[in-house]
Amino acid sequence: MKVTIEHLTKRFPPRNSSGEPFTAVSDFTMTFEDGKLVALLGPSGCGKSTMLNMLSGILPVTEGKIYFDEDDVTDMPPQDRGVGLVFQNYALYPHMSVLENIAFPLEIKKVNKAEREEKAKKMAELVHVDQLLERKPKELSGGQQQRVAIARALIKEPRLLLLDEPLSNLDARLRLEMREEIRRIQLETGVTTIFVTHDQEEAMSISDKIVLMKDGFLQQEDGPQELYNDPANLFVANFIGNPPINNLNGYIKDGYFVLEDNSGKIKINNTNAKEGQEVVMGIRAESVKISKDEDHDFEAVVSQRYTMGKEELAFLKLGNQTIRVYLSSDYDIKEGEKVFLKLREKGTFLFDKESGVRI
């Protein structure tokens, strides 16, 4: 099922008579394609869960429209929308077995016991908890509880599956396992799925598309790699990527990007940059080549080396600014040593310093 939202806005009333309404989501327009897994990504308080709650019908819409395919569901009650919702805390019934928890939505619909148990067993098999049907939630691990919650949401055969930060209560290893399971289940069922998370690694690893939000506004929607390779603004560039992108402050002079302390400069081919404009040059860690060859863009001093998993990185000082770069085994550089840097065009971006817009 395709989901279309047009100029969606949600305002909450002020907490007191003299306050202003709080706008959680502002004039949001986009389409979630049929059968895709889309991540709603952004920092805490950006409006992700509010958006999810409007799609489910839990929260009323202030302005705008929501369409499921061609059906206007803006004012439709939650129980009539055909939505499956999985919460952060799983919300399993502690006195019921796994089988009873999964089957409960069909019990509410007055489906006979034999049929609902048969369907519940099939759902349990899909999410790999078919060996745990008689256990109670307290006897399950966090990952197993999450699987049961997903099965319970899917047994209703929803047109839309909504997952609200479903992995945040799990440890790191279980999060990795469960995000792969969520992707597998989504591909097997083909149900349109919207996955709320503040973790960019989760979003990038399993999503067909990422919708990145900030302060209730859409910042960029695109495929995971496209957001990384082609950020629309400085916020997107900073939020996507690990290690974080390097930001060098400077200005434009005579076709050069000049560091703010005038300690170095590099020729740029960006014709949209204006003379004297204050800018930020964003540089991915892998877009810097370190050498001892004096054919270079910048000089730097190695201030620190450290290992992050299988990769080795270094902090380099460029004048009064610091950047992270990956180290190559070609050069044995030491802390305090002067090195020369060449920048690759891919992974190097210019942003207006005031607005953050990509130049």
Order of alpha helices (4+ residues) and beta strands (2+ residues): beta-beta-beta-alpha-beta-beta-beta-alpha-alpha-alpha-beta-alpha-beta-alpha-beta-beta-alpha-alpha-beta-beta-beta-beta-beta-beta-beta-beta-beta-beta
